[in-house]
């Protein structure tokens, strides 16, 4: 490899924090975990916006998956505007089945009915979020949006993704990284 060639940065396992504070679009005050990123594009999930107060118990009932025990009943999330009829389970990497995709050491992704059955029996991942749809970017689009100051990029932690309340997550992610929300700017800048 030529030492002068630069490898493209990857944002896998990073959280994108929307800098679109003055708009009311789909990504307004969103936190997105990037799950895939390569030369063909990127894919991630919004993990701080619930799907109109739909709970996991309603999804299990709709899919005719019985629960024999009392499970916690979290919300279903709006993962993004792409393919929003398809469900994904973002979870801790300790849980693994044959179709699980590892994102990094902390996070994995599974999109099977079997993981829902495991969750219903309290045998699946302990920390998880179920999302309908995902966010997607074409080749180079995410990098362009970051250069245009549409997204701030920070490291993802299980505490941020799984334990921070939805209504404060955007502020928490900014503050934890030393960013004051009132100081955000839509202007493009170069260091």
N, C-alpha and C positions, 0 to 999 in steps of 0.2 A: 504494500500500500504506500502510496506517495504521502510523505509526511505533511505536504502542503494541503492535502485534501482534508476538509473538515467533515466530521461525521455530523449528520443531522441530529439536532437535539430531540430527545423523546420526552413526551410528557406523560408516559404511562405511570400510573400511581400518583399523579399530581392532582390537586384540586384546583379547578378554575373557578375563580370568584368573579362574578359578573361585575363589570365596572359601568354597567348601563343603568345608572341611578335615576336618570331623568326620563326614562321611557317606561312604557307599560307593556313591553313585548313579552314573549314567552320566557325569555331568560332574565327578566327583571329580578335582581337580587337572588340569583341562583348560585348554588354551589354544585359543581359538576366534577365527579370523579372520572378521570380519563382512564379507560380500560384497555384501549388499543390505540396505537399510533405508529404509522410507518409511512413509506413514500406514497402509498395509495390514499391516505387520509387518516382520520381519527374517529373514535367512538367513545362515548362516555354516558354517564347517567346523572341526571339531576337528583340529588338525594335530600333536598330540604323542602320539597313541595309535595304535599299529599294530594291524592286523586279524589277531590271532592268528598272527603271524609269517608271513603270506602275502606272498610277494615278487612284484614286477612281472613277473618271468620266468614265474611260474606263471599269471598273468593272461594274458600274451601267448600262452602255450601253449594255454590254455583257449579263447582267441578265435581260435586258428589263425593267429596273426600271427608270421611267421618273423623271426628276427633273424640277419642275415648277419654281424654284427660283435659283438664283446664289449662289452656295455653294463654300466654299473653296475647293481646289482640291489637297489634300495631296497624297503622295505616298502610295502604298501598300508595306508592309514589308515582308521580308523573315523571318518568325517566327522560322524556324528551319528545319532540314532535315527530320523530321518525318511527314508523312501524309500531304505532301505539296500541295495536291489538295484540302484540306479542309481549309476554311477560318474561322477566329476568329476575333472578335472585342474586343479589350482591351480598356476599357473606365473608366471614372471617376465613382465613386460609386453613384453619385446623380441620374444617369439614371438607371431605373430598369424595367424589364418586367418579365413575368412568367418564362422564361427559363434563366434568368440572374443568374450567379454564382458569389457570392461575394468572392473576394480574401482576402480583408481586408477592413478597413474603407475608404481607398483612392481609391482602384481599384476594378473593376468588369469585368466580361467576359461574352459576349453574342455571340452566333453563330447561328443567325437566319436571314432569309431574311427580316423579319419585322424590325429589327434594321437598316438594310440598307435602307429600304423604309423611315424610320423615319429620317435617316441622309440626304437622298435625298430631303426631305421636310423641312430640317432645324429644325426638331422637336426631333431629337435624342440627344445622348450625345454631349456636346459641345467640350469636349476633348476626342479624341479617336485615336487609331491606328488600322488599319486592317492588319492582318498578314495571310499569307498562310503558313501552316505547323506549327510545334512547335518543341521544343527541349525536349527530353525525356531521363530519366535515370532509369535504373533498380534498384531494391532494393539495397541500400547501395552504389551504383555507384557514386552518387553525393558527398556523404560524403568522399569517397575514393579520388575522384578527387580534392576536397578541401584540403584534407590532403597532396596530392601530389603537391600542390601549382599551380594547373591549373586554379583555380578561386580565386578571391578575393571577399569577400562578404560585401556589404554595405547596408544601409537602402535605400529603394526606396522612392522617393518623386514625386508628380505629376509634379513639375517643371522639374526634371531630365527627366522623362519619356515622357512628352508631349511638353515641351518648349525648350529643348536643341537641337541645330542643330545636325543632324546625323554625319556630318564629324568631329565634335569636341567632341561628347558625351563621347567617351572612355577616352579622355584626361581630360575632365571636371569632370567626375565621379571619376577618380583617384585623381586629384588635389583637388577637394572639400573635399576629405577624407584624405588629407595630404600625399598622395602617389605621389612620383616623378617617372614618367614613366621610366626614364633612370636608376633608381635604382632597377627596377624589376629584379627578378632572377627566373630562372627555377628550381633552386635547392630546394630540399625538406629540410625543417628545422623543428625543434621542439623547442618550448619555454620551 
